[in-house]
Amino acid sequence: MPIYHRLGDIPSKRHIQYEKPTGGLFYEELFGTIGFDGMSSLLYHHHRPTQVKEILDSISTAPKIAVDKNIASRKLIGFNVAPAQDFLDSRVTLMVNNDLHIGVAAPQQSLRTYYYKNADADELLFIHKGKGTLRTMMGNIPFEYGDYLVIPRGMIYQIDFDTADNRLFFVESFHPIYTPKRYRNHFGQMMEHAPFCERDYKLPQQLETYDETGDFLIKIKKQQTLHSVVYAAHPFDVKGWDGYNYPWGFSIHNFEPITGRIHQPPPVHQTFHTDAFVVCSFCPRLYDYHPKGIPAPYNHSNIDSDEVLYYVDGDFMSRNDIAQGHISLHPGGIPHGPHPGAMERSIGKTETHELAVMVDTFRPLMLTEAAMKIDDGKYYQSWLEK
């Protein structure tokens, strides 16, 4: 996330004494990635961020794999995952490999009884239904329908929902999540051809600062285990910070689609990048305007990637029998394309109002037991001509 940001009060230089008005010093913390080589921020705490009072129970969160070598195209009915009151309990992992976990969640209540930290992965939350506020040690981000929230690993956060009917699509990435490199110049600024720019970012604001000691429960996810750890100081005790490593948001509605005279390939929809997968946003747009154009995508072979599509809204023109919350998986090794009749239906159409999130992984995905419970079981046959 190559953009500098700051909140609160910070000293004039790095790594110098920062005195409290009441006496004593604030405690500096480098919050960084990839050793000392990646993006980082400097945080200034009222209390030492290292004070652990107790380590309580540890619970395995490892997903139970049902299919480890998959060749079948799948359709998962995402809204069949039952809601749960607790934010973490509501998260259901559906597909995994060594690079990422993909899942859905339907939390009914705000996360307020503990704090959460994912020490393994950057998190990408897509808000399908609901609105509220992501509250973090580095500031707050209001969110609503259509927002992506990028939460870097190690971030301590809570999440407030203003609604009870909430639906999230999430990706836990074991690689840092960036904006696509081809959208940025060598200074890191988004270039003119990019489908979004820094003006569209939702940056942390309203830094909550608590100068409190006591018992503060933080659930830390590490090595697919959820550890309950008691801190001696409030985790939101940051007086100020600056840098490049922090949570941020972006609305899918602010993605400006790239169109052409003939059908454009999926990379024009790319929104996020990692070394192991990409995330794309399919948004309302004008169709191809060549007089002989075919708006529906051509058949293509996934030789070296698995394609996951999460359907958000609208009529997805290349598919039959698709609704909100459905998740399709088109595995590498076999071609896929428009459903029977979809290509013909698309001819002459001038625009689409579809909305979907796509995750293309560069290594095969395994399906969990939870995924198989919501698999329709017949999607792989849906290209047969009747």
Secondary structure, DSSP 8 states (H G I E B T S, - for coil): ----EEEE---SSTTS--B-TTSSB-EEEEEESTTTTS-EEEEEESS-TT-EEEEEEEEE----EEESS--S-EEEEGGGS--BSSHHHH-EEEEE-SSEEEEEE-B-S-EEEEEEEESS-EEEEEEEE--EEEEETTEEEEE-TTEEEEE-TT-EEEEEES-S--EEEEEEESS--B--GGGB-TTS-B-TTSSS-GGG-B--BS------EEEEEEEEEETTEEEEEEEEE-S--EEEEEES-S-EEEEGGG------SS---GGGGEEEE-SSEEEEEE--EE---STT---S---EE-SS-EEEEEEEES--TT-SS--TTEEEEE-TTSEE---TTHHHHHTT--EE--EEEEEEESS--EEEHHHHHTB-S-GGGTT---
